[in-house]
Amino acid sequence: MRYRLAAALSCLILFPSLGVALGETKPYQIAVAKFDFKDTSGEPTNQDAKHSEFLVRFDETLNSALKNDGSFSILPVACDGRPCSLANLGLKALLDAAATTEAKYLLVGQIHKMSTLVGWTMFAVVEIGTGKTVCDRFLTYRGDTEEAWTRAAAGVARDIKLHCLK
């Protein structure tokens, strides 16, 4: 018995790729849909152009934060020239598009501007093979600036790691 244990430990030390016992894990394969944006603030000034820019940066920051963490491998989703977001395609079409990748999970979400001071992000991580929601979360943030949206994106990435895929 003692010799078998010693032999098994020796194999793990000499050949670390044989097991996860030494702390090596594969990154989560995740397809990330574009987040949607909704503005119900009622502000009189048209801010569509500004929010479109913020949304592009939000998506870039979110993808970078997930990728740079090392826990996630971001896989692109092809949507036949249409924006790859939940509002544009619906969940079934996004899951079908994500199923053509090697991703196991799909991230979808929305940013909602309630006022100049308050916004929120709502997102869900869905298992592609089953369509089962792994987690869905609702996070608030303050401000309607590029910095506020960047912080919100980083917060979503952090929250996914802490509460959705650990």
C-alpha positions, 0 to 999 in steps of 0.5 A: 500500500505504501509503495503504491502511494509513493509510486502514484505521487512520484508519477504526479511529480514527474508527470504533472500533466497527468493530473489536476492534483498539482493545481493545473486547471484548464481555463473555462471556454466561454463565448461572450455575446455583445451586451445590450444597452437600455436607457430609461433615464428620460434625459432630454439630450440624445446620448446614443453615440456616446453610449454606443462608444461606451458599450464597445469599450465595455465589451472590450474591457469585459473580454480583456478582464476575463481573458487576462485573468487566465481562468477563461478562454474567450471564443468568438461567436459568428452571427452572420453579420448581425450583432451577437447580442441577446436582444438582436438574436434571442437566446436560442440563436445565440446558443446555436451560434456558440455551439459551433465553437468549442465553448462550454458556456455563453455569457449574455447581458444588458446594461441599463441606465436608470439615471445619470447617477445609477446604472446596472448590469444584468447578465447570465452564464448559460451552459451551451449544451443544455441551455441551463443557466449556471448563474444570473446576476444583477450588479449596480454601478454609479455614473454615466462616464467611460470610467464608470462603464469600464469599472462596471465591466471589470466588476462583471468579470470579477463577479463571474469568476467569484460567483458563476464559474469557480 
